[in-house]
């Protein structure tokens, strides 16, 4: 992230916290983790072939035949459908 974007993101976080004063607190770190996860998922969903996708999922620690890998493949196939 560029320095200007980083400063803007920090400012946005502070503003978000301040506008929620008196309401249920929000977890800024969790929001950042979720945003990073979404960016990562977009990257993985762009993988062109199922074989490459499987290899990427194995690199993340998912094992062949696991429920998590099956779910990831289902999501990838749905996303890749025209």
HELIX and SHEET records of a PDB file:
HELIX    1   1 UNK A    3  UNK A   19  1                                  17    
HELIX    2   2 UNK A   28  UNK A   45  1                                  18    
HELIX    3   3 UNK A   50  UNK A   59  1                                  10    
HELIX    4   4 UNK A   67  UNK A   80  1                                  14    
END                                                                             
